[in-house]
């Protein structure tokens, strides 16, 4: 794996962790994809909505979040397992494990 490929993999894993953390911080554990796209940009993950939806699909496949729709608006909702990953209590492939104190 080249240095660039390794960097890209780490960026994806970090972005997925950030998604889970933002959701875990919400009172109801959910956020629209549009708002999540904006939140990720604040954390230097400037990606299109389609990328956020792709990450959400990956995380949903692991049981870490659910994609729900209110009309045509996609919402992301963290699961209990996703909250555990966000807090660093469990590790899953493809999601960065937070460092202590992060």
Biopython code that builds the backbone (N, CA, C, O; Angstrom):
import numpy as np
from Bio.PDB.StructureBuilder import StructureBuilder

atoms = [
    (1, "UNK", "N", (0.853, -1.176, 0.000)),
    (1, "UNK", "CA", (0.000, 0.000, 0.000)),
    (1, "UNK", "C", (0.899, 1.239, 0.000)),
    (1, "UNK", "O", (1.831, 1.343, 0.797)),
    (2, "UNK", "N", (0.608, 2.163, -0.893)),
    (2, "UNK", "CA", (1.408, 3.384, -0.962)),
    (2, "UNK", "C", (1.075, 4.294, 0.220)),
    (2, "UNK", "O", (0.080, 4.107, 0.920)),
    (3, "UNK", "N", (1.943, 5.283, 0.415)),
    (3, "UNK", "CA", (1.702, 6.238, 1.505)),
    (3, "UNK", "C", (0.371, 6.957, 1.313)),
    (3, "UNK", "O", (-0.363, 7.180, 2.275)),
    (4, "UNK", "N", (0.061, 7.320, 0.065)),
    (4, "UNK", "CA", (-1.195, 8.021, -0.207)),
    (4, "UNK", "C", (-2.399, 7.125, 0.080)),
    (4, "UNK", "O", (-3.390, 7.581, 0.649)),
    (5, "UNK", "N", (-2.315, 5.860, -0.310)),
    (5, "UNK", "CA", (-3.424, 4.938, -0.042)),
    (5, "UNK", "C", (-3.623, 4.751, 1.462)),
    (5, "UNK", "O", (-4.755, 4.707, 1.944)),
    (6, "UNK", "N", (-2.530, 4.641, 2.187)),
    (6, "UNK", "CA", (-2.601, 4.502, 3.640)),
    (6, "UNK", "C", (-3.230, 5.751, 4.262)),
    (6, "UNK", "O", (-4.063, 5.653, 5.163)),
    (7, "UNK", "N", (-2.827, 6.917, 3.777)),
    (7, "UNK", "CA", (-3.390, 8.170, 4.286)),
    (7, "UNK", "C", (-4.889, 8.240, 4.003)),
    (7, "UNK", "O", (-5.671, 8.616, 4.876)),
    (8, "UNK", "N", (-5.286, 7.880, 2.791)),
    (8, "UNK", "CA", (-6.709, 7.911, 2.429)),
    (8, "UNK", "C", (-7.519, 6.955, 3.300)),
    (8, "UNK", "O", (-8.626, 7.294, 3.718)),
    (9, "UNK", "N", (-6.985, 5.767, 3.580)),
    (9, "UNK", "CA", (-7.664, 4.796, 4.436)),
    (9, "UNK", "C", (-7.865, 5.376, 5.833)),
    (9, "UNK", "O", (-8.937, 5.252, 6.425)),
    (10, "UNK", "N", (-6.819, 6.007, 6.344)),
    (10, "UNK", "CA", (-6.911, 6.598, 7.685)),
    (10, "UNK", "C", (-7.905, 7.759, 7.724)),
    (10, "UNK", "O", (-8.602, 7.949, 8.721)),
    (11, "UNK", "N", (-7.969, 8.525, 6.649)),
    (11, "UNK", "CA", (-8.942, 9.627, 6.585)),
    (11, "UNK", "C", (-10.371, 9.086, 6.629)),
    (11, "UNK", "O", (-11.226, 9.633, 7.325)),
    (12, "UNK", "N", (-10.621, 8.014, 5.885)),
    (12, "UNK", "CA", (-11.956, 7.407, 5.872)),
    (12, "UNK", "C", (-12.308, 6.890, 7.262)),
    (12, "UNK", "O", (-13.417, 7.118, 7.745)),
    (13, "UNK", "N", (-11.379, 6.199, 7.905)),
    (13, "UNK", "CA", (-11.628, 5.662, 9.247)),
    (13, "UNK", "C", (-11.893, 6.782, 10.252)),
    (13, "UNK", "O", (-12.767, 6.658, 11.110)),
    (14, "UNK", "N", (-11.143, 7.866, 10.144)),
    (14, "UNK", "CA", (-11.347, 9.003, 11.042)),
    (14, "UNK", "C", (-12.705, 9.648, 10.793)),
    (14, "UNK", "O", (-13.415, 9.991, 11.738)),
    (15, "UNK", "N", (-13.065, 9.811, 9.530)),
    (15, "UNK", "CA", (-14.350, 10.433, 9.187)),
    (15, "UNK", "C", (-15.510, 9.608, 9.758)),
    (15, "UNK", "O", (-16.480, 10.170, 10.266)),
    (16, "UNK", "N", (-15.410, 8.304, 9.675)),
    (16, "UNK", "CA", (-16.472, 7.446, 10.222)),
    (16, "UNK", "C", (-16.571, 7.590, 11.736)),
    (16, "UNK", "O", (-17.671, 7.598, 12.289)),
    (17, "UNK", "N", (-15.436, 7.704, 12.403)),
    (17, "UNK", "CA", (-15.454, 7.930, 13.854)),
    (17, "UNK", "C", (-16.108, 9.270, 14.174)),
    (17, "UNK", "O", (-16.910, 9.366, 15.103)),
    (18, "UNK", "N", (-15.768, 10.298, 13.413)),
    (18, "UNK", "CA", (-16.345, 11.631, 13.637)),
    (18, "UNK", "C", (-17.866, 11.586, 13.462)),
    (18, "UNK", "O", (-18.593, 12.209, 14.237)),
    (19, "UNK", "N", (-18.346, 10.867, 12.468)),
    (19, "UNK", "CA", (-19.795, 10.724, 12.270)),
    (19, "UNK", "C", (-20.436, 10.139, 13.527)),
    (19, "UNK", "O", (-21.429, 10.666, 14.028)),
    (20, "UNK", "N", (-19.867, 9.056, 14.029)),
    (20, "UNK", "CA", (-20.430, 8.415, 15.223)),
    (20, "UNK", "C", (-20.375, 9.335, 16.433)),
    (20, "UNK", "O", (-21.311, 9.373, 17.232)),
    (21, "UNK", "N", (-19.295, 10.065, 16.568)),
    (21, "UNK", "CA", (-19.164, 10.970, 17.715)),
    (21, "UNK", "C", (-20.183, 12.100, 17.664)),
    (21, "UNK", "O", (-20.803, 12.429, 18.675)),
    (22, "UNK", "N", (-20.357, 12.692, 16.490)),
    (22, "UNK", "CA", (-21.358, 13.757, 16.370)),
    (22, "UNK", "C", (-22.748, 13.228, 16.721)),
    (22, "UNK", "O", (-23.501, 13.884, 17.441)),
    (23, "UNK", "N", (-23.084, 12.047, 16.214)),
    (23, "UNK", "CA", (-24.394, 11.479, 16.509)),
    (23, "UNK", "C", (-24.539, 11.183, 17.997)),
    (23, "UNK", "O", (-25.591, 11.434, 18.585)),
    (24, "UNK", "N", (-23.495, 10.656, 18.594)),
    (24, "UNK", "CA", (-23.537, 10.308, 20.016)),
    (24, "UNK", "C", (-23.717, 11.547, 20.894)),
    (24, "UNK", "O", (-24.282, 11.460, 21.985)),
    (25, "UNK", "N", (-23.242, 12.688, 20.425)),
    (25, "UNK", "CA", (-23.360, 13.930, 21.195)),
    (25, "UNK", "C", (-24.748, 14.569, 21.097)),
    (25, "UNK", "O", (-25.096, 15.421, 21.914)),
    (26, "UNK", "N", (-25.530, 14.165, 20.113)),
    (26, "UNK", "CA", (-26.880, 14.716, 19.951)),
    (26, "UNK", "C", (-27.816, 14.113, 20.995)),
    (26, "UNK", "O", (-27.726, 12.924, 21.301)),
    (27, "UNK", "N", (-28.711, 14.929, 21.539)),
    (27, "UNK", "CA", (-29.649, 14.450, 22.564)),
    (27, "UNK", "C", (-30.463, 13.251, 22.097)),
    (27, "UNK", "O", (-30.688, 12.312, 22.860)),
    (28, "UNK", "N", (-30.906, 13.285, 20.839)),
    (28, "UNK", "CA", (-31.713, 12.179, 20.329)),
    (28, "UNK", "C", (-30.902, 11.215, 19.466)),
    (28, "UNK", "O", (-31.459, 10.283, 18.885)),
    (29, "UNK", "N", (-29.591, 11.434, 19.380)),
    (29, "UNK", "CA", (-28.717, 10.519, 18.650)),
    (29, "UNK", "C", (-28.868, 10.545, 17.149)),
    (29, "UNK", "O", (-28.455, 9.607, 16.466)),
    (30, "UNK", "N", (-29.454, 11.607, 16.622)),
    (30, "UNK", "CA", (-29.624, 11.645, 15.169)),
    (30, "UNK", "C", (-29.310, 13.016, 14.589)),
    (30, "UNK", "O", (-29.304, 14.029, 15.288)),
    (31, "UNK", "N", (-29.049, 13.010, 13.272)),
    (31, "UNK", "CA", (-28.716, 14.240, 12.560)),
    (31, "UNK", "C", (-28.985, 13.996, 11.075)),
    (31, "UNK", "O", (-28.814, 12.879, 10.587)),
    (32, "UNK", "N", (-29.401, 15.026, 10.368)),
    (32, "UNK", "CA", (-29.620, 14.892, 8.929)),
    (32, "UNK", "C", (-28.279, 14.750, 8.217)),
    (32, "UNK", "O", (-27.247, 15.205, 8.711)),
    (33, "UNK", "N", (-28.311, 14.119, 7.065)),
    (33, "UNK", "CA", (-27.094, 13.957, 6.269)),
    (33, "UNK", "C", (-26.551, 15.318, 5.859)),
    (33, "UNK", "O", (-25.337, 15.521, 5.834)),
    (34, "UNK", "N", (-27.437, 16.247, 5.538)),
    (34, "UNK", "CA", (-27.005, 17.589, 5.148)),
    (34, "UNK", "C", (-26.237, 18.271, 6.277)),
    (34, "UNK", "O", (-25.163, 18.830, 6.053)),
    (35, "UNK", "N", (-26.785, 18.224, 7.482)),
    (35, "UNK", "CA", (-26.113, 18.833, 8.626)),
    (35, "UNK", "C", (-24.816, 18.096, 8.962)),
    (35, "UNK", "O", (-23.828, 18.720, 9.346)),
    (36, "UNK", "N", (-24.820, 16.765, 8.817)),
    (36, "UNK", "CA", (-23.604, 15.991, 9.077)),
    (36, "UNK", "C", (-22.507, 16.387, 8.091)),
    (36, "UNK", "O", (-21.336, 16.460, 8.465)),
    (37, "UNK", "N", (-22.869, 16.639, 6.852)),
    (37, "UNK", "CA", (-21.891, 17.077, 5.854)),
    (37, "UNK", "C", (-21.235, 18.379, 6.302)),
    (37, "UNK", "O", (-20.020, 18.536, 6.186)),
    (38, "UNK", "N", (-22.030, 19.305, 6.810)),
    (38, "UNK", "CA", (-21.495, 20.571, 7.326)),
    (38, "UNK", "C", (-20.627, 20.347, 8.562)),
    (38, "UNK", "O", (-19.569, 20.959, 8.700)),
    (39, "UNK", "N", (-21.073, 19.474, 9.455)),
    (39, "UNK", "CA", (-20.311, 19.194, 10.676)),
    (39, "UNK", "C", (-18.956, 18.572, 10.340)),
    (39, "UNK", "O", (-17.946, 18.915, 10.954)),
    (40, "UNK", "N", (-18.935, 17.671, 9.379)),
    (40, "UNK", "CA", (-17.671, 17.052, 8.973)),
    (40, "UNK", "C", (-16.710, 18.088, 8.403)),
    (40, "UNK", "O", (-15.504, 18.010, 8.636)),
    (41, "UNK", "N", (-17.233, 19.055, 7.660)),
    (41, "UNK", "CA", (-16.378, 20.103, 7.091)),
    (41, "UNK", "C", (-15.677, 20.896, 8.191)),
    (41, "UNK", "O", (-14.532, 21.316, 8.025)),
    (42, "UNK", "N", (-16.364, 21.101, 9.313)),
    (42, "UNK", "CA", (-15.746, 21.800, 10.445)),
    (42, "UNK", "C", (-14.526, 21.035, 10.940)),
    (42, "UNK", "O", (-13.556, 21.635, 11.404)),
    (43, "UNK", "N", (-14.576, 19.704, 10.839)),
    (43, "UNK", "CA", (-13.476, 18.853, 11.295)),
    (43, "UNK", "C", (-12.502, 18.522, 10.157)),
    (43, "UNK", "O", (-11.758, 17.544, 10.236)),
    (44, "UNK", "N", (-12.513, 19.341, 9.101)),
    (44, "UNK", "CA", (-11.609, 19.214, 7.947)),
    (44, "UNK", "C", (-11.878, 17.991, 7.082)),
    (44, "UNK", "O", (-10.992, 17.535, 6.360)),
    (45, "UNK", "N", (-13.080, 17.462, 7.148)),
    (45, "UNK", "CA", (-13.500, 16.378, 6.252)),
    (45, "UNK", "C", (-14.503, 16.973, 5.275)),
    (45, "UNK", "O", (-15.713, 16.837, 5.457)),
    (46, "UNK", "N", (-14.001, 17.625, 4.250)),
    (46, "UNK", "CA", (-14.874, 18.253, 3.257)),
    (46, "UNK", "C", (-15.194, 17.232, 2.171)),
    (46, "UNK", "O", (-14.404, 17.006, 1.256)),
    (47, "UNK", "N", (-16.368, 16.622, 2.293)),
    (47, "UNK", "CA", (-16.790, 15.577, 1.364)),
    (47, "UNK", "C", (-18.229, 15.850, 0.940)),
    (47, "UNK", "O", (-18.975, 16.516, 1.657)),
    (48, "UNK", "N", (-18.620, 15.333, -0.229)),
    (48, "UNK", "CA", (-20.007, 15.519, -0.666)),
    (48, "UNK", "C", (-20.969, 14.628, 0.125)),
    (48, "UNK", "O", (-20.561, 13.674, 0.787)),
    (49, "UNK", "N", (-22.242, 14.966, 0.035)),
    (49, "UNK", "CA", (-23.285, 14.181, 0.719)),
    (49, "UNK", "C", (-23.246, 12.713, 0.317)),
    (49, "UNK", "O", (-23.507, 11.834, 1.139)),
    (50, "UNK", "N", (-22.922, 12.448, -0.942)),
    (50, "UNK", "CA", (-22.880, 11.047, -1.384)),
    (50, "UNK", "C", (-21.842, 10.251, -0.595)),
    (50, "UNK", "O", (-22.062, 9.080, -0.287)),
    (51, "UNK", "N", (-20.724, 10.875, -0.271)),
    (51, "UNK", "CA", (-19.693, 10.201, 0.527)),
    (51, "UNK", "C", (-20.195, 9.957, 1.945)),
    (51, "UNK", "O", (-19.936, 8.902, 2.523)),
    (52, "UNK", "N", (-20.910, 10.923, 2.505)),
    (52, "UNK", "CA", (-21.486, 10.743, 3.846)),
    (52, "UNK", "C", (-22.475, 9.577, 3.822)),
    (52, "UNK", "O", (-22.499, 8.767, 4.749)),
    (53, "UNK", "N", (-23.282, 9.488, 2.780)),
    (53, "UNK", "CA", (-24.232, 8.382, 2.664)),
    (53, "UNK", "C", (-23.518, 7.043, 2.478)),
    (53, "UNK", "O", (-23.972, 6.024, 2.999)),
    (54, "UNK", "N", (-22.406, 7.038, 1.741)),
    (54, "UNK", "CA", (-21.622, 5.805, 1.587)),
    (54, "UNK", "C", (-21.059, 5.362, 2.932)),
    (54, "UNK", "O", (-21.128, 4.184, 3.281)),
    (55, "UNK", "N", (-20.499, 6.310, 3.689)),
    (55, "UNK", "CA", (-19.993, 5.988, 5.023)),
    (55, "UNK", "C", (-21.130, 5.492, 5.913)),
    (55, "UNK", "O", (-20.958, 4.537, 6.672)),
    (56, "UNK", "N", (-22.282, 6.136, 5.821)),
    (56, "UNK", "CA", (-23.435, 5.724, 6.623)),
    (56, "UNK", "C", (-23.846, 4.296, 6.274)),
    (56, "UNK", "O", (-24.193, 3.515, 7.159)),
    (57, "UNK", "N", (-23.807, 3.958, 4.999)),
    (57, "UNK", "CA", (-24.132, 2.595, 4.584)),
    (57, "UNK", "C", (-23.168, 1.581, 5.167)),
    (57, "UNK", "O", (-23.575, 0.503, 5.601)),
    (58, "UNK", "N", (-21.884, 1.930, 5.176)),
    (58, "UNK", "CA", (-20.874, 1.050, 5.772)),
    (58, "UNK", "C", (-21.146, 0.879, 7.265)),
    (58, "UNK", "O", (-21.155, -0.241, 7.776)),
    (59, "UNK", "N", (-21.366, 1.988, 7.957)),
    (59, "UNK", "CA", (-21.605, 1.948, 9.402)),
    (59, "UNK", "C", (-22.914, 1.232, 9.731)),
    (59, "UNK", "O", (-23.012, 0.542, 10.745)),
    (60, "UNK", "N", (-23.914, 1.397, 8.874)),
    (60, "UNK", "CA", (-25.182, 0.701, 9.081)),
    (60, "UNK", "C", (-24.982, -0.809, 8.934)),
    (60, "UNK", "O", (-25.575, -1.596, 9.672)),
    (61, "UNK", "N", (-24.150, -1.199, 7.982)),
    (61, "UNK", "CA", (-23.849, -2.616, 7.791)),
    (61, "UNK", "C", (-23.188, -3.252, 9.003)),
    (61, "UNK", "O", (-23.308, -4.459, 9.216)),
    (62, "UNK", "N", (-22.495, -2.452, 9.793)),
    (62, "UNK", "CA", (-21.855, -2.938, 11.019)),
    (62, "UNK", "C", (-22.773, -2.807, 12.236)),
    (62, "UNK", "O", (-22.399, -3.190, 13.345)),
    (63, "UNK", "N", (-23.971, -2.267, 12.024)),
    (63, "UNK", "CA", (-24.913, -2.095, 13.126)),
    (63, "UNK", "C", (-24.601, -0.913, 14.022)),
    (63, "UNK", "O", (-25.022, -0.883, 15.178)),
    (64, "UNK", "N", (-23.857, 0.078, 13.497)),
    (64, "UNK", "CA", (-23.432, 1.220, 14.308)),
    (64, "UNK", "C", (-24.360, 2.421, 14.188)),
    (64, "UNK", "O", (-24.377, 3.285, 15.064)),
    (65, "UNK", "N", (-25.120, 2.475, 13.120)),
    (65, "UNK", "CA", (-26.122, 3.525, 12.946)),
    (65, "UNK", "C", (-27.215, 3.012, 12.044)),
    (65, "UNK", "O", (-27.081, 1.960, 11.419)),
    (66, "UNK", "N", (-28.296, 3.761, 11.979)),
    (66, "UNK", "CA", (-29.390, 3.463, 11.066)),
    (66, "UNK", "C", (-29.638, 4.696, 10.208)),
    (66, "UNK", "O", (-29.553, 5.828, 10.683)),
    (67, "UNK", "N", (-29.941, 4.462, 8.952)),
    (67, "UNK", "CA", (-30.355, 5.546, 8.063)),
    (67, "UNK", "C", (-31.879, 5.502, 8.025)),
    (67, "UNK", "O", (-32.472, 4.499, 7.628)),
    (68, "UNK", "N", (-32.502, 6.594, 8.441)),
    (68, "UNK", "CA", (-33.956, 6.717, 8.464)),
    (68, "UNK", "C", (-34.344, 7.870, 7.547)),
    (68, "UNK", "O", (-33.532, 8.749, 7.260)),
    (69, "UNK", "N", (-35.573, 7.857, 7.098)),
    (69, "UNK", "CA", (-36.045, 8.939, 6.228)),
    (69, "UNK", "C", (-37.276, 9.600, 6.826)),
    (69, "UNK", "O", (-38.208, 8.931, 7.271)),
    (70, "UNK", "N", (-37.261, 10.914, 6.828)),
    (70, "UNK", "CA", (-38.441, 11.708, 7.137)),
    (70, "UNK", "C", (-38.813, 12.344, 5.809)),
    (70, "UNK", "O", (-38.197, 13.318, 5.378)),
    (71, "UNK", "N", (-39.824, 11.785, 5.171)),
    (71, "UNK", "CA", (-40.107, 12.174, 3.797)),
    (71, "UNK", "C", (-38.934, 11.731, 2.940)),
    (71, "UNK", "O", (-38.587, 10.551, 2.908)),
    (72, "UNK", "N", (-38.332, 12.677, 2.251)),
    (72, "UNK", "CA", (-37.166, 12.355, 1.422)),
    (72, "UNK", "C", (-35.848, 12.750, 2.086)),
    (72, "UNK", "O", (-34.786, 12.647, 1.471)),
    (73, "UNK", "N", (-35.912, 13.200, 3.338)),
    (73, "UNK", "CA", (-34.713, 13.671, 4.045)),
    (73, "UNK", "C", (-34.070, 12.515, 4.811)),
    (73, "UNK", "O", (-34.682, 11.958, 5.722)),
    (74, "UNK", "N", (-32.823, 12.150, 4.439)),
    (74, "UNK", "CA", (-32.157, 11.076, 5.172)),
    (74, "UNK", "C", (-31.600, 11.570, 6.506)),
    (74, "UNK", "O", (-30.934, 12.603, 6.579)),
    (75, "UNK", "N", (-31.891, 10.801, 7.558)),
    (75, "UNK", "CA", (-31.377, 11.082, 8.896)),
    (75, "UNK", "C", (-30.514, 9.913, 9.340)),
    (75, "UNK", "O", (-30.803, 8.757, 9.027)),
    (76, "UNK", "N", (-29.463, 10.223, 10.064)),
    (76, "UNK", "CA", (-28.596, 9.197, 10.631)),
    (76, "UNK", "C", (-28.905, 9.099, 12.116)),
    (76, "UNK", "O", (-29.018, 10.118, 12.799)),
    (77, "UNK", "N", (-29.045, 7.862, 12.623)),
    (77, "UNK", "CA", (-29.312, 7.650, 14.055)),
    (77, "UNK", "C", (-28.311, 6.625, 14.583)),
    (77, "UNK", "O", (-28.217, 5.511, 14.067)),
    (78, "UNK", "N", (-27.569, 7.013, 15.613)),
    (78, "UNK", "CA", (-26.572, 6.129, 16.205)),
    (78, "UNK", "C", (-27.274, 5.015, 16.987)),
    (78, "UNK", "O", (-28.324, 5.237, 17.589)),
    (79, "UNK", "N", (-26.690, 3.829, 16.971)),
    (79, "UNK", "CA", (-27.189, 2.715, 17.775)),
    (79, "UNK", "C", (-26.380, 2.649, 19.070)),
    (79, "UNK", "O", (-25.393, 3.367, 19.232)),
    (80, "UNK", "N", (-26.798, 1.795, 19.974)),
    (80, "UNK", "CA", (-26.034, 1.612, 21.207)),
    (80, "UNK", "C", (-24.615, 1.160, 20.927)),
    (80, "UNK", "O", (-23.669, 1.626, 21.561)),
    (81, "UNK", "N", (-24.470, 0.253, 19.978)),
    (81, "UNK", "CA", (-23.137, -0.229, 19.606)),
    (81, "UNK", "C", (-22.314, 0.894, 18.991)),
    (81, "UNK", "O", (-21.118, 1.003, 19.259)),
    (82, "UNK", "N", (-22.941, 1.728, 18.173)),
    (82, "UNK", "CA", (-22.244, 2.865, 17.580)),
    (82, "UNK", "C", (-21.753, 3.838, 18.635)),
    (82, "UNK", "O", (-20.660, 4.392, 18.516)),
    (83, "UNK", "N", (-22.563, 4.048, 19.671)),
    (83, "UNK", "CA", (-22.158, 4.929, 20.772)),
    (83, "UNK", "C", (-20.954, 4.344, 21.503)),
    (83, "UNK", "O", (-20.069, 5.082, 21.936)),
    (84, "UNK", "N", (-20.919, 3.021, 21.643)),
    (84, "UNK", "CA", (-19.769, 2.380, 22.292)),
    (84, "UNK", "C", (-18.498, 2.568, 21.469)),
    (84, "UNK", "O", (-17.421, 2.781, 22.027)),
    (85, "UNK", "N", (-18.620, 2.491, 20.146)),
    (85, "UNK", "CA", (-17.466, 2.723, 19.270)),
    (85, "UNK", "C", (-17.022, 4.177, 19.384)),
    (85, "UNK", "O", (-15.825, 4.452, 19.463)),
    (86, "UNK", "N", (-17.967, 5.105, 19.392)),
    (86, "UNK", "CA", (-17.646, 6.533, 19.497)),
    (86, "UNK", "C", (-16.868, 6.836, 20.770)),
    (86, "UNK", "O", (-16.009, 7.718, 20.785)),
    (87, "UNK", "N", (-17.168, 6.111, 21.825)),
    (87, "UNK", "CA", (-16.500, 6.316, 23.117)),
    (87, "UNK", "C", (-15.210, 5.503, 23.251)),
    (87, "UNK", "O", (-14.503, 5.621, 24.252)),
    (88, "UNK", "N", (-14.905, 4.680, 22.247)),
    (88, "UNK", "CA", (-13.690, 3.877, 22.304)),
    (88, "UNK", "C", (-13.807, 2.629, 23.159)),
    (88, "UNK", "O", (-12.794, 2.047, 23.547)),
    (89, "UNK", "N", (-15.032, 2.209, 23.458)),
    (89, "UNK", "CA", (-15.235, 1.032, 24.303)),
    (89, "UNK", "C", (-15.076, -0.272, 23.536)),
    (89, "UNK", "O", (-14.682, -1.293, 24.100)),
    (90, "UNK", "N", (-15.388, -0.228, 22.235)),
    (90, "UNK", "CA", (-15.173, -1.389, 21.375)),
    (90, "UNK", "C", (-14.542, -0.922, 20.071)),
    (90, "UNK", "O", (-14.662, 0.242, 19.691)),
    (91, "UNK", "N", (-13.871, -1.844, 19.393)),
    (91, "UNK", "CA", (-13.235, -1.556, 18.105)),
    (91, "UNK", "C", (-13.955, -2.317, 17.007)),
    (91, "UNK", "O", (-14.407, -3.445, 17.203)),
    (92, "UNK", "N", (-14.055, -1.682, 15.848)),
    (92, "UNK", "CA", (-14.613, -2.337, 14.671)),
    (92, "UNK", "C", (-13.735, -1.998, 13.472)),
    (92, "UNK", "O", (-13.113, -0.936, 13.445)),
    (93, "UNK", "N", (-13.678, -2.881, 12.485)),
    (93, "UNK", "CA", (-12.863, -2.597, 11.307)),
    (93, "UNK", "C", (-13.420, -1.421, 10.512)),
    (93, "UNK", "O", (-14.633, -1.271, 10.372)),
    (94, "UNK", "N", (-12.524, -0.598, 9.999)),
    (94, "UNK", "CA", (-12.929, 0.515, 9.152)),
    (94, "UNK", "C", (-13.312, 1.780, 9.883)),
    (94, "UNK", "O", (-13.708, 2.765, 9.259)),
    (95, "UNK", "N", (-13.197, 1.765, 11.225)),
    (95, "UNK", "CA", (-13.499, 2.954, 12.032)),
    (95, "UNK", "C", (-12.321, 3.177, 12.964)),
    (95, "UNK", "O", (-11.887, 2.260, 13.662)),
    (96, "UNK", "N", (-11.809, 4.394, 12.972)),
    (96, "UNK", "CA", (-10.669, 4.716, 13.828)),
    (96, "UNK", "C", (-11.034, 4.533, 15.295)),
    (96, "UNK", "O", (-12.128, 4.899, 15.723)),
    (97, "UNK", "N", (-10.117, 3.972, 16.050)),
    (97, "UNK", "CA", (-10.290, 3.886, 17.501)),
    (97, "UNK", "C", (-9.767, 5.191, 18.082)),
    (97, "UNK", "O", (-8.632, 5.579, 17.806)),
    (98, "UNK", "N", (-10.583, 5.875, 18.887)),
    (98, "UNK", "CA", (-10.104, 7.144, 19.446)),
    (98, "UNK", "C", (-8.934, 6.930, 20.399)),
    (98, "UNK", "O", (-8.884, 5.947, 21.138)),
    (99, "UNK", "N", (-8.006, 7.861, 20.365)),
    (99, "UNK", "CA", (-6.882, 7.819, 21.304)),
    (99, "UNK", "C", (-7.395, 8.222, 22.676)),
    (99, "UNK", "O", (-8.416, 8.899, 22.788)),
    (100, "UNK", "N", (-6.697, 7.812, 23.704)),
    (100, "UNK", "CA", (-7.098, 8.206, 25.060)),
    (100, "UNK", "C", (-7.144, 9.717, 25.171)),
    (100, "UNK", "O", (-6.267, 10.426, 24.678)),
    (101, "UNK", "N", (-8.179, 10.188, 25.825)),
    (101, "UNK", "CA", (-8.300, 11.623, 26.049)),
    (101, "UNK", "C", (-8.843, 12.403, 24.873)),
    (101, "UNK", "O", (-9.055, 13.611, 24.983)),
    (102, "UNK", "N", (-9.079, 11.731, 23.729)),
    (102, "UNK", "CA", (-9.633, 12.436, 22.565)),
    (102, "UNK", "C", (-11.093, 12.730, 22.791)),
    (102, "UNK", "O", (-11.745, 13.318, 21.928)),
]
sb = StructureBuilder()
sb.init_structure("model")
sb.init_model(0)
sb.init_chain("A")
sb.init_seg("    ")
for serial, (resi, resn, name, xyz) in enumerate(atoms, 1):
    if name == "N":
        sb.init_residue(resn, " ", resi, " ")
    sb.init_atom(name, np.array(xyz, "f"), 0.0, 1.0, " ", f" {name:<3s}", serial, name[0])
structure = sb.get_structure()
